[in-house]
Amino acid sequence: MIAAINAALIHNQSQPWMYDVLALTMEILGRPQPEIERVLLSRLDFSAADVPSMVYSAAYLTRFKAEQQALKLYQQAAALQPDRPEPYIMGLRLAEKLKDAEGILWAATGILTHVWIKDYEQWHEKALNALANLEQSFKKAGRQAEAERVQAARSQSLERDLKLELTWNGDGDLDLIVEEPRGTVCSFESPLTAGGGVLLNDGYGPKQENCHEEYLCAHGFPGTYTVRVRYVSGNIVGQRAKLKVTRYQGSDHPVVQSMIVPLAKEDRLIRIDLEKGRRNQKSEAPQNSQKNSSLLPALKHFVSARPVNPGGRESLNSFRVSRQAGISNGRQVPLVTGVQNVGGVAYQPVITVIPEGISLTGAAVVSPDRRYVRLSLSPQFTNVTDIFTFSFLRP
């Protein structure tokens, strides 16, 4: 196998998967570790600026005990797309394993600044613990300057340019929509924007602890933010809500303002000026990039409690495509992707059938002289790794 792959590489027939197979084969045969690392690093020639592939390659380096090279690769990926969460999360594990102080400082502060996926509180707690342990180790070693640098970096990473909290009482539902200065909009449909905004919570009644919406922009553009408070359905006590606006949280001069928002059928608009926003360019890792991550399928930027209505025609087309996925020797799992017409009185669940197991799609091409048949086979291995349950919003 090694000889065949080397021959393909020599004759310019290389593919990214060849380096993975070559490294695995060399490890099985007990080849020297530097040779294996060189093969894995050669894979980067195919994805020098492709961040998902760089993260994938770093994970492979970790698999072959090349942790130091993998950590450097995570740092390079984060430099290309600072708002992507995987490099910081996976880099922190490596840095702690290697006891790399600079790596821990980079990864932990990156998590506190850029990681806003589901269950982000757990990752932030791990990052704070890592920074506390690092600061304590510096103090025990008598390195007071380094300990102060860690403390300053932690304080800076906890600064938030803009934070909005909308609360109300009753069994109704309100939506918080934020129009950011560079044209991006953060809402229930788009919980993460290229402008740095993220909708951390989309709440609804009747439970009081869930009657709140929260928007956060750790690094925002300077300018005017237009906040829309939208009445969706249900009864709101007093037909009013409370909006708390916090600018420059964690800095030396935070600004906190609270206001009462009367509700009506039309959206209520509040304009908020942010003069000292620290962002100067849009993110290169928008929301949809996380949906294609093959390394961290559980890392989702946001999972809303309310399902989105994709439309009957689109759902029907998805059902037809799923039924024509190819020949499968596995089983098919019906998936309920609940559909709700917000503000209506009925619920229409949409059943989508997804294949689980091994499926094979093939295409045959017959030569003009009818002597040869070329088969193109595409196997797919599908496995349902996790299932999340949620409650529908009731009118």
C-alpha positions as CSV (number, residue, x, y, z in Angstrom):
1,M,0.0,0.0,0.0
2,I,2.8,2.4,0.9
3,A,4.5,1.7,-2.5
4,A,1.3,2.2,-4.4
5,I,0.5,5.5,-2.7
6,N,4.1,6.7,-3.1
7,A,3.9,5.9,-6.9
8,A,0.7,7.9,-7.2
9,L,2.3,10.9,-5.4
10,I,5.4,10.7,-7.6
11,H,3.3,10.8,-10.8
12,N,1.2,13.8,-9.6
13,Q,-1.9,11.7,-8.9
14,S,-2.2,12.8,-5.3
15,Q,-5.4,13.2,-3.3
16,P,-5.8,14.4,0.3
17,W,-7.0,10.9,1.5
18,M,-3.8,9.3,0.3
19,Y,-1.8,11.1,3.1
20,D,-4.2,9.9,5.7
21,V,-4.0,6.3,4.6
22,L,-0.2,6.5,4.2
23,A,0.2,7.8,7.7
24,L,-2.0,5.1,9.2
25,T,-0.1,2.4,7.3
26,M,3.2,3.7,8.3
27,E,2.1,3.7,12.0
28,I,0.9,0.1,11.7
29,L,4.3,-0.8,10.3
30,G,6.2,1.0,13.1
31,R,7.9,3.6,10.9
32,P,9.7,6.5,12.6
33,Q,7.5,9.2,14.1
34,P,9.2,12.1,12.2
35,E,8.3,10.4,8.9
36,I,4.7,10.1,9.9
37,E,4.5,13.7,10.9
38,R,6.0,14.8,7.6
39,V,3.4,12.8,5.7
40,L,0.6,14.5,7.7
41,L,2.0,17.9,7.2
42,S,2.2,17.4,3.5
43,R,-1.6,17.1,3.5
44,L,-1.8,20.9,4.2
45,D,-0.6,21.5,0.6
46,F,-4.2,20.8,-0.4
47,S,-5.8,23.0,2.2
48,A,-3.4,25.9,3.0
49,A,-6.3,28.4,3.4
50,D,-9.2,25.9,4.0
51,V,-9.8,26.2,7.7
52,P,-12.1,23.1,8.1
53,S,-9.4,21.0,6.5
54,M,-6.7,22.5,8.6
55,V,-8.7,21.6,11.8
56,Y,-9.2,18.1,10.4
57,S,-5.4,17.8,9.7
58,A,-4.6,19.0,13.2
59,A,-6.9,16.4,14.7
60,Y,-5.0,13.8,12.6
61,L,-1.7,15.1,14.0
62,T,-3.1,14.6,17.5
63,R,-4.0,11.1,16.6
64,F,-0.4,10.4,15.7
65,K,1.0,12.1,18.9
66,A,2.2,15.2,17.1
67,E,0.5,17.5,19.6
68,Q,2.9,20.4,19.3
69,Q,2.4,20.6,15.5
70,A,-1.3,20.2,15.9
71,L,-1.5,23.1,18.4
72,K,0.4,25.4,15.9
73,L,-2.1,24.3,13.2
74,Y,-5.1,25.2,15.4
75,Q,-3.5,28.6,16.0
76,Q,-3.1,29.2,12.3
77,A,-6.7,28.2,11.6
78,A,-7.9,30.6,14.3
79,A,-5.8,33.4,12.7
80,L,-7.6,32.8,9.4
81,Q,-11.1,32.6,11.0
82,P,-11.0,34.1,14.5
83,D,-14.7,33.5,15.2
84,R,-14.6,29.7,14.5
85,P,-14.9,27.8,17.8
86,E,-13.2,24.5,17.1
87,P,-9.6,25.7,17.1
88,Y,-9.9,27.2,20.5
89,I,-11.8,24.3,22.1
90,M,-9.6,21.6,20.7
91,G,-6.4,23.7,21.2
92,L,-7.1,24.2,24.9
93,R,-7.1,20.4,25.4
94,L,-3.8,20.1,23.7
95,A,-2.2,23.0,25.4
96,E,-3.2,21.7,28.9
97,K,-1.8,18.3,27.9
98,L,1.4,19.8,26.8
99,K,1.5,22.3,29.7
100,D,2.1,25.0,27.2
101,A,1.5,28.3,29.0
102,E,1.2,30.4,25.9
103,G,-1.1,27.9,24.3
104,I,-3.4,27.8,27.3
105,L,-3.5,31.6,27.4
106,W,-4.3,31.8,23.7
107,A,-7.0,29.1,23.7
108,A,-8.7,30.1,26.9
109,T,-9.0,33.8,26.0
110,G,-10.2,32.7,22.5
111,I,-13.0,30.6,24.1
112,L,-14.1,33.5,26.3
113,T,-14.2,35.8,23.3
114,H,-15.3,33.8,20.3
115,V,-17.1,30.6,21.5
116,W,-20.9,31.1,21.6
117,I,-22.1,27.6,20.6
118,K,-24.8,25.7,22.5
119,D,-23.7,25.1,26.1
120,Y,-21.1,27.8,25.8
121,E,-21.3,28.3,29.6
122,Q,-19.5,25.0,30.2
123,W,-16.7,25.9,27.8
124,H,-16.3,29.3,29.3
125,E,-16.1,27.8,32.8
126,K,-13.3,25.4,31.6
127,A,-11.5,28.4,30.1
128,L,-11.7,30.4,33.3
129,N,-10.5,27.4,35.3
130,A,-7.5,27.0,33.0
131,L,-6.6,30.7,33.3
132,A,-6.9,30.5,37.1
133,N,-4.6,27.5,37.3
134,L,-2.1,29.1,34.9
135,E,-2.1,32.3,37.0
136,Q,-1.7,30.3,40.2
137,S,1.2,28.3,38.8
138,F,3.0,31.6,37.8
139,K,2.5,33.0,41.3
140,K,4.0,29.8,42.9
141,A,7.0,30.0,40.7
142,G,7.5,33.7,41.6
143,R,6.8,34.9,38.1
144,Q,4.5,37.8,39.1
145,A,4.8,39.6,35.8
146,E,3.4,36.6,33.9
147,A,0.7,36.2,36.5
148,E,-0.4,39.8,36.0
149,R,-0.4,39.3,32.2
150,V,-2.7,36.4,32.5
151,Q,-5.0,38.4,34.8
152,A,-5.1,41.3,32.3
153,A,-5.8,38.9,29.3
154,R,-8.7,37.3,31.2
155,S,-10.2,40.7,32.0
156,Q,-9.9,41.8,28.4
157,S,-11.4,38.6,27.1
158,L,-14.5,39.1,29.3
159,E,-15.3,42.6,27.9
160,R,-18.5,42.8,25.9
161,D,-19.3,45.7,23.7
162,L,-23.1,45.4,23.8
163,K,-25.5,43.2,25.7
164,L,-29.3,43.4,25.5
165,E,-31.7,41.6,27.9
166,L,-35.5,41.7,27.2
167,T,-37.8,40.4,30.0
168,W,-41.5,40.2,30.4
169,N,-44.3,38.4,32.4
170,G,-47.1,36.3,31.0
171,D,-47.6,33.3,28.7
172,G,-46.9,35.3,25.5
173,D,-43.9,35.3,23.2
174,L,-41.7,38.3,22.2
175,D,-38.9,38.4,19.7
176,L,-35.8,40.5,19.9
177,I,-34.4,41.5,16.5
178,V,-31.2,43.6,16.2
179,E,-30.1,45.4,13.1
180,E,-26.4,45.9,13.2
181,P,-24.5,48.8,11.7
182,R,-23.0,46.9,8.7
183,G,-26.3,45.5,7.5
184,T,-26.4,42.2,9.4
185,V,-29.5,41.2,11.3
186,C,-29.5,39.0,14.4
187,S,-32.8,37.3,15.1
188,F,-34.5,34.0,15.8
189,E,-34.0,33.0,12.2
190,S,-30.3,34.1,12.1
191,P,-29.0,33.8,15.7
192,L,-25.3,34.4,14.7
193,T,-24.2,37.2,12.4
194,A,-21.0,38.1,10.6
195,G,-21.1,41.3,12.7
196,G,-20.3,39.5,15.9
197,G,-23.9,39.4,17.3
198,V,-25.4,36.2,18.7
199,L,-28.9,35.6,20.1
200,L,-28.1,33.6,23.3
201,N,-31.7,32.9,24.3
202,D,-35.0,32.9,22.5
203,G,-37.7,32.6,25.2
204,Y,-41.4,32.4,25.5
205,G,-44.0,31.9,28.3
206,P,-45.7,30.7,30.4
207,K,-42.7,29.8,32.6
208,Q,-41.3,33.0,34.1
209,E,-37.7,31.8,34.0
210,N,-38.0,31.4,30.2
211,C,-39.6,34.8,29.5
212,H,-36.4,36.5,28.4
213,E,-34.4,37.1,25.2
214,E,-30.7,37.9,25.3
215,Y,-28.5,39.4,22.6
216,L,-24.7,39.7,22.9
217,C,-22.0,41.3,20.8
218,A,-18.6,40.8,22.3
219,H,-16.8,42.7,19.6
220,G,-19.2,44.9,17.7
221,F,-18.9,47.5,15.0
222,P,-19.2,51.2,16.1
223,G,-22.4,52.8,15.0
224,T,-26.1,52.7,15.6
225,Y,-27.9,49.4,16.5
226,T,-31.6,49.3,15.7
227,V,-33.5,47.0,18.2
228,R,-36.9,45.7,17.3
229,V,-39.2,44.3,20.0
230,R,-41.8,42.2,18.2
231,Y,-45.0,40.9,19.8
232,V,-45.6,37.4,18.5
233,S,-48.5,35.8,20.4
234,G,-50.1,35.3,23.8
235,N,-50.8,37.5,26.7
236,I,-48.2,39.9,28.2
237,V,-48.8,41.3,31.6
238,G,-49.3,45.0,31.3
239,Q,-48.6,44.9,27.6
240,R,-45.1,46.0,28.3
241,A,-41.6,44.5,28.6
242,K,-38.3,45.6,30.1
243,L,-35.1,46.1,28.0
244,K,-31.8,46.3,29.8
245,V,-28.9,47.7,27.7
246,T,-25.3,47.2,28.8
247,R,-22.5,48.8,26.9
248,Y,-18.8,48.0,27.5
249,Q,-19.4,45.3,30.1
250,G,-16.2,44.3,31.9
251,S,-14.4,47.5,31.0
252,D,-13.4,50.4,33.3
253,H,-16.5,52.4,32.4
254,P,-19.5,50.3,31.7
255,V,-22.8,51.9,30.8
256,V,-26.1,50.3,31.9
257,Q,-29.5,51.5,30.9
258,S,-33.0,50.1,31.5
259,M,-36.2,51.1,29.8
260,I,-39.8,50.0,29.6
261,V,-41.0,49.0,26.1
262,P,-44.8,49.4,25.5
263,L,-46.0,46.6,23.2
264,A,-48.2,46.9,20.1
265,K,-49.0,45.0,16.9
266,E,-46.2,46.9,15.2
267,D,-42.6,46.4,16.1
268,R,-41.2,48.8,18.7
269,L,-37.9,50.4,17.6
270,I,-35.1,51.4,19.9
271,R,-31.9,52.9,18.6
272,I,-28.7,52.3,20.5
273,D,-25.4,54.1,19.7
274,L,-22.2,52.2,20.3
275,E,-19.3,54.6,19.9
276,K,-16.4,52.4,21.0
277,G,-17.1,49.2,19.1
278,R,-13.9,47.1,18.7
279,R,-14.7,45.3,15.5
280,N,-13.4,46.5,12.2
281,Q,-14.3,43.8,9.7
282,K,-17.0,41.1,9.3
283,S,-16.4,37.6,10.4
284,E,-15.2,35.1,7.8
285,A,-16.9,32.2,9.6
286,P,-20.7,32.9,9.4
287,Q,-23.3,30.7,11.0
288,N,-23.6,28.1,8.2
289,S,-20.0,27.1,8.4
290,Q,-20.6,25.2,11.6
291,K,-23.2,23.1,9.9
292,N,-20.5,21.6,7.7
293,S,-18.0,20.8,10.4
294,S,-17.1,17.1,10.3
295,L,-15.0,17.3,13.5
296,L,-17.4,18.7,16.0
297,P,-21.0,17.7,15.0
298,A,-22.2,18.6,18.5
299,L,-20.9,22.1,18.4
300,K,-23.8,24.2,17.1
301,H,-23.9,27.9,17.5
302,F,-27.5,28.0,18.6
303,V,-30.4,25.6,18.9
304,S,-33.8,27.4,19.2
305,A,-36.6,26.0,21.2
306,R,-39.1,26.8,18.4
307,P,-39.0,25.0,15.0
308,V,-38.9,27.0,11.8
309,N,-41.4,26.4,9.1
310,P,-39.5,25.4,5.9
311,G,-42.7,25.3,3.8
312,G,-44.7,22.4,2.4
313,R,-43.1,22.3,-1.0
314,E,-39.5,22.3,0.3
315,S,-40.4,19.6,2.8
316,L,-42.0,17.5,0.0
317,N,-38.9,17.8,-2.1
318,S,-36.6,16.8,0.8
319,F,-38.8,13.8,1.3
320,R,-38.5,12.8,-2.3
321,V,-34.7,13.2,-2.3
322,S,-34.3,11.2,0.8
323,R,-36.3,8.3,-0.8
324,Q,-33.9,8.4,-3.8
325,A,-30.7,8.4,-1.9
326,G,-29.5,5.1,-3.5
327,I,-29.3,1.5,-2.6
328,S,-29.0,1.0,1.1
329,N,-28.5,-2.1,3.3
330,G,-29.1,-0.1,6.4
331,R,-32.3,1.1,7.9
332,Q,-34.2,4.3,7.5
333,V,-35.1,6.5,10.4
334,P,-38.1,8.8,10.4
335,L,-37.2,12.2,11.7
336,V,-39.9,14.6,12.9
337,T,-38.7,18.1,12.1
338,G,-41.7,19.8,13.6
339,V,-43.3,22.7,11.7
340,Q,-45.3,25.4,13.4
341,N,-47.1,28.4,12.0
342,V,-46.2,31.0,14.6
343,G,-49.3,32.8,15.8
344,G,-51.6,30.1,14.4
345,V,-53.7,27.5,16.3
346,A,-52.5,24.3,14.6
347,Y,-49.3,22.3,14.4
348,Q,-48.2,20.4,11.3
349,P,-45.3,17.9,11.9
350,V,-43.2,17.1,8.9
351,I,-41.7,13.6,8.7
352,T,-38.4,13.3,7.0
353,V,-36.9,9.9,6.4
354,I,-33.1,9.7,6.6
355,P,-31.0,6.6,5.8
356,E,-29.0,5.1,8.6
357,G,-26.3,2.5,7.8
358,I,-24.5,1.9,4.6
359,S,-25.8,3.2,1.3
360,L,-24.4,2.8,-2.2
361,T,-25.0,5.0,-5.3
362,G,-23.8,3.8,-8.6
363,A,-23.6,5.0,-12.2
364,A,-22.7,2.9,-15.2
365,V,-21.2,4.2,-18.5
366,V,-21.0,1.9,-21.5
367,S,-18.2,2.4,-24.0
368,P,-19.2,3.2,-27.6
369,D,-18.1,-0.3,-28.8
370,R,-20.2,-1.9,-26.0
371,R,-17.2,-3.9,-24.9
372,Y,-16.7,-2.2,-21.5
373,V,-18.8,-0.8,-18.7
374,R,-17.4,1.7,-16.3
375,L,-18.9,1.7,-12.9
376,S,-18.7,4.7,-10.6
377,L,-19.6,3.7,-7.0
378,S,-20.2,6.1,-4.1
379,P,-20.6,4.4,-0.7
380,Q,-21.9,6.4,2.2
381,F,-21.8,5.5,5.9
382,T,-24.5,7.3,7.9
383,N,-25.1,7.1,11.6
384,V,-27.4,9.0,13.9
385,T,-25.1,10.2,16.7
386,D,-27.4,12.2,18.8
387,I,-31.1,13.2,19.2
388,F,-32.4,16.3,20.8
389,T,-36.0,16.7,22.1
390,F,-37.8,20.0,22.6
391,S,-41.3,21.2,23.4
392,F,-43.5,23.1,20.9
393,L,-44.7,26.5,21.6
394,R,-48.4,26.4,22.6
395,P,-50.8,29.2,21.6
